[in-house]
Amino acid sequence: MSNKEREVLEALHRIGVWSYRKRRELAGILLHPNPSHLHRVYLGGFLLYALNLSVKEVVDFIERYSVWIDFDRRITERNLR
């Protein structure tokens, strides 16, 4: 397991994802350089609604931990709203 993967799994645990399987699933989306739109929506929705994070918290989290080659903060905020 890489240091980045370990860091993402720990961060997900800190924000309240208790299931190891769910953390691995979400980390897979964050650590994929170009996940599908559906996977991005799933991740954003999970962080927003299942964990009750704010739009800003979700965008901050994705910006910090994702390796998406085309991440755009403005677009992510708009889509989450």
C-alpha positions as CSV (number, residue, x, y, z in Angstrom):
1,M,0.0,0.0,0.0
2,S,1.4,3.4,-1.0
3,N,1.8,6.3,1.4
4,K,-0.8,8.3,-0.5
5,E,-3.3,5.5,-0.3
6,R,-2.7,5.1,3.4
7,E,-3.1,8.9,3.9
8,V,-6.4,8.9,2.0
9,L,-7.8,5.9,3.9
10,E,-6.9,7.6,7.2
11,A,-8.5,10.8,6.1
12,L,-11.7,9.0,5.2
13,H,-11.7,7.3,8.6
14,R,-11.2,10.7,10.3
15,I,-14.3,12.2,8.6
16,G,-16.5,9.3,9.6
17,V,-16.2,6.5,7.1
18,W,-16.0,3.5,9.5
19,S,-16.2,0.7,7.0
20,Y,-12.9,-0.4,5.7
21,R,-14.5,-1.7,2.5
22,K,-16.3,1.7,1.9
23,R,-13.0,3.6,2.6
24,R,-11.3,1.4,0.0
25,E,-14.1,2.0,-2.5
26,L,-13.9,5.8,-2.0
27,A,-10.1,5.9,-2.0
28,G,-10.2,4.1,-5.3
29,I,-12.2,6.9,-6.8
30,L,-10.0,9.6,-5.3
31,L,-6.8,7.9,-6.4
32,H,-7.9,7.2,-9.9
33,P,-6.4,9.8,-12.3
34,N,-9.6,10.1,-14.4
35,P,-12.6,8.5,-12.7
36,S,-15.9,8.5,-14.6
37,H,-18.5,11.2,-14.0
38,L,-20.7,8.7,-12.3
39,H,-18.0,7.8,-9.8
40,R,-17.3,11.4,-9.1
41,V,-21.0,12.1,-8.5
42,Y,-21.2,9.0,-6.2
43,L,-18.2,10.2,-4.2
44,G,-19.5,13.8,-3.9
45,G,-23.0,12.6,-2.9
46,F,-21.6,10.2,-0.3
47,L,-19.5,12.8,1.3
48,L,-22.2,15.4,1.2
49,Y,-25.2,13.4,2.3
50,A,-24.0,10.3,4.1
51,L,-21.4,12.2,6.1
52,N,-23.3,15.5,6.2
53,L,-20.3,17.5,5.1
54,S,-20.8,21.0,3.6
55,V,-20.2,21.7,0.0
56,K,-17.0,23.6,1.0
57,E,-15.8,20.6,3.1
58,V,-16.4,18.2,0.3
59,V,-14.6,20.3,-2.3
60,D,-11.7,20.9,0.1
61,F,-11.4,17.1,0.8
62,I,-11.5,16.2,-2.9
63,E,-9.0,18.9,-3.8
64,R,-6.6,17.7,-1.1
65,Y,-6.8,14.0,-1.5
66,S,-7.7,13.3,-5.2
67,V,-5.2,12.8,-8.0
68,W,-7.7,13.7,-10.7
69,I,-5.8,15.1,-13.7
70,D,-8.7,17.4,-14.6
71,F,-9.9,18.5,-11.1
72,D,-11.6,22.0,-11.3
73,R,-12.7,23.4,-7.9
74,R,-15.3,25.7,-9.5
75,I,-16.9,22.9,-11.5
76,T,-16.9,20.6,-8.5
77,E,-18.6,23.3,-6.3
78,R,-21.2,24.0,-8.9
79,N,-22.0,20.3,-9.4
80,L,-22.3,19.7,-5.6
81,R,-24.7,22.6,-5.2
